[in-house]
């Protein structure tokens, strides 16, 4: 993916921490910040997906359907059938 240069302002203590951690990981400051931003972005996407799943399964109609399906699968497994 193409790289883009940006300029940001951050508190000096955070910059010191970033520099320390990037040296410990033997990566450039830019690479370290990019990696952190990627992790935050991924976690944010995962959180949004989880919120949507939770919203879906909070629907009483969906809950009822899931319970019915779960009981059916459990019965099949107990009867020795494959699902």
C-alpha positions in Angstrom: 0.0 0.0 0.0 1.4 3.5 -0.8 2.7 5.5 2.1 1.5 9.0 2.8 3.4 11.5 4.9 1.5 13.4 7.5 2.4 15.9 10.3 0.8 15.5 13.7 1.2 17.2 17.1 1.4 15.0 20.1 2.5 15.6 23.8 6.2 15.2 24.4 5.8 12.4 26.9 3.9 10.3 24.4 6.6 10.9 21.8 9.2 9.7 24.3 7.2 6.6 25.0 6.8 5.9 21.3 10.5 6.4 20.7 11.4 4.0 23.6 9.0 1.3 22.4 9.9 1.6 18.8 13.6 1.1 19.7 12.7 -1.9 21.9 10.9 -3.4 18.9 13.7 -2.4 16.5 11.3 -0.5 14.2 11.2 3.1 13.0 8.9 5.6 14.8 6.8 5.8 11.7 6.4 2.0 11.5 5.6 1.7 15.2 2.9 4.4 15.0 1.5 2.8 11.8 1.3 -0.5 13.6 -0.5 1.0 16.6 -3.0 2.8 14.4 -3.6 -0.5 12.5 -4.3 -2.3 15.8 -6.6 0.4 17.0 -8.5 0.4 13.7 -8.8 -3.4 13.7 -10.1 -3.4 17.3 -12.6 -0.7 16.5 -13.9 -2.8 13.5 -14.1 -5.9 15.7 -16.0 -3.9 18.4 -18.5 -2.6 15.8 -19.1 -6.2 14.5 -19.6 -7.4 18.1 -22.0 -4.6 18.8 -24.0 -5.5 15.6 -24.1 -9.2 16.6 -25.2 -8.4 20.1 -27.9 -6.2 18.7 -29.1 -8.9 16.4 -29.2 -11.5 19.1 -31.0 -9.2 21.5 -34.1 -9.5 19.3 -36.6 -11.8 21.0 -37.6 -13.4 17.7 -34.0 -14.3 16.9 -33.4 -15.5 20.4 -36.4 -17.9 20.1 -35.2 -19.2 16.8 -31.6 -19.7 18.1 -33.0 -21.7 21.2 -35.1 -23.8 18.9 -32.1 -24.6 16.6 -29.9 -25.3 19.5 -32.3 -27.8 21.0 -32.7 -29.5 17.6 -28.9 -29.8 17.2 -28.5 -31.0 20.7 -31.1 -33.7 20.2 -29.4 -34.8 17.0 -26.0 -35.0 18.7 -27.5 -36.9 21.6 -29.1 -39.3 19.2 -25.8 -39.9 17.5 -26.6 -38.1 14.3 -24.2 -35.7 12.7 -25.2 -32.1 12.2 
